[in-house]
Amino acid sequence: MDAVITYVDGNDPVWKQDYEKYTNVPVMQKRFRDWGTLKYLLRGIEKRMPFIRNVYLVVSHPSQVPSWADRENLKIVLHKDIIPEEFLPTFNCNPIEMNLHRIPGLDEEYLYFNDDMFPVGDCSPTDFFRDGKGVIRVSYHLLALDMFKQICRNSTRAAREALGLRPTFYFMRPQHICSPMFKSECEELYNKVEPAIRKSISRVRTGENLNQYLFLDYMYLKGKIINERISKKHFSVGVVSANKLRKFVTRPTHKMACINDVQLTEERYVELRKVLLDSFDELLPNKSKFEI
């Protein structure tokens, strides 16, 4: 199987220039801030997921690729390689997620990573794919009180419509983890609901978007998902203590960790960033093949 990572460095002047030109929305630091942890995600994949064949890094511009990246081993995919030109540039993860299955050479089975997700314990292929199905926990929800949940609701509705199923009051939310995807299932669904997908696309996030859960919901409703939680510990940097974060990263008790960014003071960001980088360097001190 392959791994696909979407990544953005909000400090990149090329990206900033595009953002200022095409949007009137203030930059959300928590969404575009670079913590410097991408190399540890890659080290984690190499050390904890040796079964991964290729790693694709999806970015908007060549200037987004870190200077330390080995482009021979880390496969760089630009937005223009997979997203129709009329939707570019985009500063919204959702249109990107709608097109990841278009990556040339992508394996039938792939794991989709946000860049805040880290393999910290030894993983096996059956943690994510088993008996021709993906493995991920799916939960049911009724109230869509914020934009993200509205997008989740939209995605469940579109997946049900693609299968000819009646609408329901509930919507589904797969576990926030690296998502097990089948390329053929994504292609099949995209072809069924392409007009709805294209209509939902916007440069910045809105409540009318669809997200990657569209594909997972579709697979779940087809019986292609084993509803089982993947071993993961979730941290919000807004509430976690530096000591607790250091303890877990250096001595992990789960296979995966999500370090979720939120609005922070600059002082808090600087403190936690140092703790996080020092802790990851202790856990994964050796360069991976994805680094020069």
ABEGO torsion letter per residue (X at the ends): XBBBBBBBBAABAAAAAAAAAABABBBBAAAABBAGAAAAAAAAAAAABAABABBBBBBABAAABBAABBAAABBBBBAAAABBAAAOBBABAAAAAAAAAABBGBBABBBBBBAABBBABBBBAAAABBGGBBBBBBBBBABBABAAAAAAAAAAAAAAAAAGBBBBABBBBBBBBBBBBBAAAAAAAAAAAAAAAAAABBABBBAABBBAAAAAAAAAAAGABBBBBBBBBBBBAAABBAAAAAAAAABBABABBBBBBBBBBAAAAAAAAAAAAAAAAAABABBBAABX
